[in-house]
Amino acid sequence: LEIAFHPAALVWHHPRSAVKAYLRQQWGYGRSEALVQARHPDRFSMVGSARWRGRIYSAAPFRAWRERIYRGLYGAAPYQSVYRGGGELRDIAHQLGVPLAAIAILLTPTVFLERTLLVVPVLGLAYLLALGASDFARIKVPPKARGSGLRFRIDLTLLNLGQPVARAWGRARNRALARRNAIAAQPIPGPIQKLPQGVLLIPEKRPRPELADNIVQLLRRAGMRVVPPTGWESYDALVMASTLVGAEVVTSAHPPGWVQIRVHRFIRWKPALIAAAALIFGAFTDPRLEVAIALACLANLAIGAWRTGPGVRRALLSDGRER
């Protein structure tokens, strides 16, 4: 049995009748997402958009076109809401694709440095046009709409494309503020000892589960995306250090009276496969593209290695006395 609806989860969204007010509202939603993400990063994606893990009325892994509306028996449902499954491709296309396409278009001045870079803004513009055409075709003009139906569709299409940009901008502008106001974490009891192979040893002055939760909060305050376990895993925290690198943080009560903290790095195989495919594509198209992708992958690996090594130790040692 899967719970698909709970009345306590309802959120009232007040409509905005002006474009400026609507975009300001979406900017505020992005700010709210940034504030919540600082405390619950496991509920958000790498780009900061909220994750929806529910699935209602459909067992399909994704639905590309139509939403489903809960109307109740004979249309008697008290809340006739629109639901979308966790794999809604259109949501991903808007919330992730539109901001990336906008960034690609902003890179147009780089054409003066290298003409072949023109493909980047062209692809971004083509993506927006294709997505906008899809939105335009899906819009149904209500009978009481003001003005012409064509203008109604164009306006709504532009709002569909502007909403993700406003939301992403709200998240980006308030991310640093959200981290400063994140939930306070208690300092780890010291002294903290460094052992070979990056192992940290702390005195067991509090129960180990409490110390493990304390470690999760300290890593989150340091700006890392940390996913806590659900009870089925063998680790105490999962650090998503970068697109290609992750790490498992494991605590163990050994030796007696002490707690060991170990960090096990690993390569995230799904993004790694995508990166490998991009490298192969670059090898068959343009050597310069291959070099650029390779440098980006190396930089991502370096960032992940630093965050799961010195970054983790710095976050933990900043609140404990080192010995």
C-alpha positions as CSV (number, residue, x, y, z in Angstrom):
1,L,0.0,0.0,0.0
2,E,1.4,3.4,-1.0
3,I,0.0,6.6,0.5
4,A,-0.6,9.0,-2.3
5,F,-2.4,11.9,-0.6
6,H,-2.6,13.5,2.8
7,P,-4.6,16.7,3.5
8,A,-1.9,18.0,5.8
9,A,0.4,18.3,2.7
10,L,-1.8,20.8,1.0
11,V,-0.2,24.1,0.1
12,W,-2.4,27.1,-1.0
13,H,-1.0,29.0,-4.0
14,H,-2.5,32.4,-4.4
15,P,-2.9,33.4,-8.1
16,R,-1.2,36.5,-9.5
17,S,-2.9,38.5,-12.1
18,A,0.1,40.4,-13.3
19,V,3.3,39.0,-15.0
20,K,5.6,40.9,-12.6
21,A,3.8,39.7,-9.6
22,Y,3.8,36.2,-10.8
23,L,7.5,36.1,-11.5
24,R,8.2,37.7,-8.1
25,Q,6.1,35.0,-6.5
26,Q,8.2,32.3,-8.3
27,W,11.4,34.1,-7.2
28,G,10.0,33.8,-3.6
29,Y,9.3,30.1,-4.1
30,G,13.0,29.7,-5.2
31,R,14.1,31.5,-2.0
32,S,11.9,29.2,0.1
33,E,13.4,26.1,-1.6
34,A,16.9,27.4,-0.8
35,L,16.0,27.8,2.8
36,V,14.5,24.3,3.1
37,Q,17.3,22.8,1.1
38,A,19.9,23.9,3.7
39,R,18.1,21.7,6.3
40,H,16.9,18.9,4.1
41,P,19.2,18.6,1.1
42,D,18.2,15.0,0.5
43,R,14.8,16.3,-0.6
44,F,16.3,18.3,-3.5
45,S,18.2,17.6,-6.7
46,M,21.8,18.7,-7.5
47,V,20.4,21.8,-9.2
48,G,18.3,22.8,-6.2
49,S,14.8,21.9,-7.4
50,A,12.6,19.9,-5.1
51,R,12.3,16.2,-5.5
52,W,8.8,14.7,-5.8
53,R,9.0,11.0,-4.9
54,G,5.3,10.2,-4.9
55,R,3.4,8.5,-7.7
56,I,-0.3,8.7,-7.9
57,Y,-2.7,6.6,-10.0
58,S,0.0,5.4,-12.4
59,A,2.6,2.6,-12.2
60,A,4.4,3.8,-15.4
61,P,8.0,5.0,-14.8
62,F,7.3,8.3,-16.5
63,R,4.5,10.2,-18.3
64,A,5.6,12.7,-20.9
65,W,2.4,14.6,-21.7
66,R,-0.7,14.6,-19.6
67,E,-1.3,15.1,-16.0
68,R,-4.0,13.2,-14.1
69,I,-6.6,14.9,-12.0
70,Y,-8.2,13.4,-8.9
71,R,-11.9,14.1,-9.1
72,G,-13.3,11.5,-6.7
73,L,-16.3,9.3,-7.1
74,Y,-18.8,11.1,-9.3
75,G,-16.6,14.2,-9.0
76,A,-17.2,14.6,-5.3
77,A,-13.6,14.9,-4.2
78,P,-13.1,17.9,-1.8
79,Y,-9.7,18.7,-3.4
80,Q,-9.6,18.2,-7.2
81,S,-5.9,18.5,-7.6
82,V,-3.5,17.9,-10.4
83,Y,-0.9,15.3,-9.7
84,R,2.3,14.4,-11.5
85,G,4.4,11.3,-11.1
86,G,8.0,11.3,-9.9
87,G,9.3,10.9,-13.4
88,E,7.4,13.7,-15.0
89,L,9.6,14.5,-18.0
90,R,8.0,17.9,-18.7
91,D,8.8,19.1,-15.2
92,I,12.5,18.1,-15.7
93,A,12.5,19.7,-19.1
94,H,11.3,23.0,-17.6
95,Q,13.0,23.2,-14.2
96,L,16.4,21.9,-15.4
97,G,16.4,22.4,-19.1
98,V,15.1,26.0,-19.3
99,P,17.8,27.5,-17.0
100,L,20.5,25.6,-18.8
101,A,19.2,26.8,-22.1
102,A,19.1,30.4,-20.9
103,I,22.8,30.1,-19.7
104,A,23.7,28.7,-23.2
105,I,22.1,31.7,-24.9
106,L,24.0,34.1,-22.5
107,L,27.2,32.5,-23.8
108,T,26.6,34.0,-27.3
109,P,29.5,36.6,-26.9
110,T,32.0,33.7,-26.8
111,V,31.4,33.3,-30.5
112,F,33.8,36.2,-31.0
113,L,36.6,34.1,-29.5
114,E,35.7,30.9,-31.4
115,R,33.2,30.5,-34.1
116,T,32.5,26.9,-33.4
117,L,31.1,27.9,-30.0
118,L,28.1,29.2,-31.9
119,V,26.6,25.8,-31.6
120,V,26.0,26.3,-27.8
121,P,23.6,29.3,-28.0
122,V,22.0,27.8,-31.1
123,L,21.2,24.6,-29.3
124,G,19.9,26.5,-26.3
125,L,17.6,28.6,-28.5
126,A,16.4,25.6,-30.4
127,Y,15.6,23.8,-27.1
128,L,13.5,26.8,-25.9
129,L,11.7,27.0,-29.2
130,A,10.9,23.3,-29.2
131,L,9.7,23.3,-25.6
132,G,7.7,26.5,-26.1
133,A,6.0,25.0,-29.2
134,S,5.1,21.9,-27.1
135,D,3.7,24.1,-24.3
136,F,1.8,26.2,-26.9
137,A,0.1,23.2,-28.4
138,R,-1.0,21.9,-25.0
139,I,-2.6,25.1,-23.8
140,K,-6.4,25.1,-23.9
141,V,-8.0,28.5,-24.2
142,P,-10.9,28.9,-21.7
143,P,-14.2,30.2,-23.1
144,K,-14.1,33.3,-20.9
145,A,-10.5,34.2,-21.7
146,R,-9.8,37.9,-22.2
147,G,-8.6,38.9,-25.7
148,S,-7.7,36.6,-28.5
149,G,-6.9,32.9,-28.0
150,L,-3.6,33.4,-29.8
151,R,-2.4,36.0,-27.3
152,F,-3.6,33.9,-24.4
153,R,-1.5,31.0,-25.6
154,I,1.6,33.1,-26.3
155,D,1.5,34.8,-22.9
156,L,1.0,31.5,-21.0
157,T,3.9,29.9,-23.0
158,L,6.2,32.7,-22.1
159,L,5.2,32.4,-18.4
160,N,5.9,28.7,-18.6
161,L,9.5,29.4,-19.8
162,G,10.0,32.3,-17.5
163,Q,8.9,30.6,-14.3
164,P,11.9,28.1,-14.1
165,V,14.4,31.0,-14.6
166,A,12.8,33.1,-11.9
167,R,12.7,30.2,-9.5
168,A,16.4,29.2,-10.2
169,W,17.4,32.9,-9.7
170,G,15.7,33.0,-6.3
171,R,17.5,29.8,-5.2
172,A,20.9,31.1,-6.4
173,R,20.5,34.5,-4.7
174,N,19.5,33.0,-1.3
175,R,21.6,29.9,-1.1
176,A,24.4,31.5,0.9
177,L,21.9,33.1,3.3
178,A,20.2,29.7,3.8
179,R,23.5,28.0,4.7
180,R,24.3,30.7,7.3
181,N,20.8,30.2,8.8
182,A,20.9,26.4,8.7
183,I,20.1,24.3,11.8
184,A,22.8,24.6,14.5
185,A,24.9,21.6,15.1
186,Q,26.6,20.7,18.4
187,P,30.4,20.6,18.4
188,I,31.9,17.1,18.3
189,P,33.5,16.2,21.6
190,G,37.3,16.3,21.5
191,P,40.1,15.7,21.3
192,I,39.9,14.4,17.7
193,Q,42.7,12.2,16.7
194,K,43.9,11.6,13.1
195,L,44.7,8.1,12.2
196,P,46.3,6.7,9.0
197,Q,44.2,6.5,5.8
198,G,42.1,9.5,6.8
199,V,40.4,7.8,9.7
200,L,39.3,10.1,12.6
201,L,38.9,9.0,16.2
202,I,36.7,10.8,18.6
203,P,35.8,9.9,22.3
204,E,32.4,8.3,22.7
205,K,31.0,10.9,25.1
206,R,27.6,10.6,23.5
207,P,25.8,7.7,21.9
208,R,27.2,6.8,18.5
209,P,23.8,7.3,16.7
210,E,23.7,10.8,18.2
211,L,27.3,11.5,17.1
212,A,26.4,10.2,13.5
213,D,23.5,12.6,13.3
214,N,25.8,15.4,14.6
215,I,28.3,14.6,11.8
216,V,25.5,14.9,9.2
217,Q,24.5,18.3,10.4
218,L,28.1,19.6,10.5
219,L,28.6,18.4,6.9
220,R,25.4,20.2,5.8
221,R,26.5,23.4,7.5
222,A,29.7,23.2,5.4
223,G,27.6,23.3,2.3
224,M,27.7,19.6,1.3
225,R,24.7,17.7,0.1
226,V,24.3,14.8,2.5
227,V,21.7,12.1,2.3
228,P,20.9,10.4,5.6
229,P,20.3,6.7,5.6
230,T,16.8,5.2,5.8
231,G,17.8,2.2,8.0
232,W,18.6,-0.3,5.2
233,E,22.0,1.0,4.4
234,S,25.4,0.1,5.9
235,Y,26.6,3.7,6.0
236,D,25.6,6.6,8.3
237,A,25.6,9.3,5.7
238,L,25.9,9.6,1.9
239,V,27.9,12.6,0.7
240,M,27.1,13.7,-2.9
241,A,30.4,15.5,-3.3
242,S,30.2,16.3,-7.0
243,T,28.5,15.0,-10.1
244,L,31.0,12.1,-10.5
245,V,32.2,11.5,-6.9
246,G,30.3,10.4,-3.8
247,A,31.3,9.1,-0.4
248,E,29.9,6.9,2.3
249,V,30.6,8.1,5.9
250,V,30.7,5.2,8.3
251,T,31.0,5.3,12.1
252,S,31.9,2.4,14.3
253,A,32.3,2.1,18.1
254,H,35.9,0.8,18.1
255,P,38.0,0.7,20.2
256,P,36.0,0.7,23.4
257,G,35.2,4.2,24.5
258,W,36.0,5.7,21.0
259,V,34.2,6.2,17.7
260,Q,35.9,5.8,14.4
261,I,34.9,7.9,11.4
262,R,35.7,6.5,8.0
263,V,35.0,8.0,4.5
264,H,34.8,5.6,1.6
265,R,34.9,7.4,-1.8
266,F,33.2,5.9,-4.9
267,I,32.5,6.9,-8.5
268,R,28.8,7.6,-9.3
269,W,28.4,5.2,-12.2
270,K,25.4,6.8,-13.9
271,P,26.9,10.2,-14.4
272,A,30.2,8.5,-15.2
273,L,28.6,6.6,-18.1
274,I,27.1,9.9,-19.4
275,A,30.5,11.6,-19.2
276,A,32.1,8.6,-21.0
277,A,29.5,8.9,-23.7
278,A,30.2,12.6,-24.0
279,L,33.9,11.9,-24.4
280,I,33.3,9.4,-27.1
281,F,31.0,11.8,-28.9
282,G,33.7,14.5,-28.7
283,A,36.3,12.1,-30.0
284,F,34.3,11.5,-33.2
285,T,33.2,15.1,-33.7
286,D,35.8,17.7,-32.5
287,P,39.0,17.1,-30.6
288,R,38.7,20.5,-28.9
289,L,35.3,19.4,-27.6
290,E,36.8,16.2,-26.3
291,V,39.5,18.2,-24.5
292,A,37.0,20.5,-22.9
293,I,34.8,17.6,-21.7
294,A,37.9,15.8,-20.3
295,L,39.0,19.0,-18.4
296,A,35.5,19.4,-17.0
297,C,35.5,15.8,-15.8
298,L,38.9,16.1,-14.2
299,A,37.8,19.3,-12.5
300,N,34.7,17.6,-11.2
301,L,36.8,14.6,-9.9
302,A,39.2,17.0,-8.2
303,I,36.3,18.8,-6.5
304,G,34.8,15.6,-5.4
305,A,38.1,14.3,-4.0
306,W,38.7,17.4,-2.1
307,R,35.2,17.6,-0.6
308,T,35.3,13.9,0.5
309,G,38.9,14.3,1.9
310,P,40.1,17.6,3.3
311,G,36.6,19.1,3.1
312,V,35.0,16.4,5.4
313,R,37.9,16.7,7.9
314,R,37.8,20.5,7.9
315,A,34.0,20.4,8.6
316,L,34.4,18.0,11.5
317,L,37.6,19.4,13.0
318,S,36.3,23.0,13.0
319,D,34.1,22.2,16.0
320,G,36.4,19.7,17.8
321,R,39.8,20.0,19.4
322,E,42.4,18.3,17.2
323,R,45.2,16.3,18.6
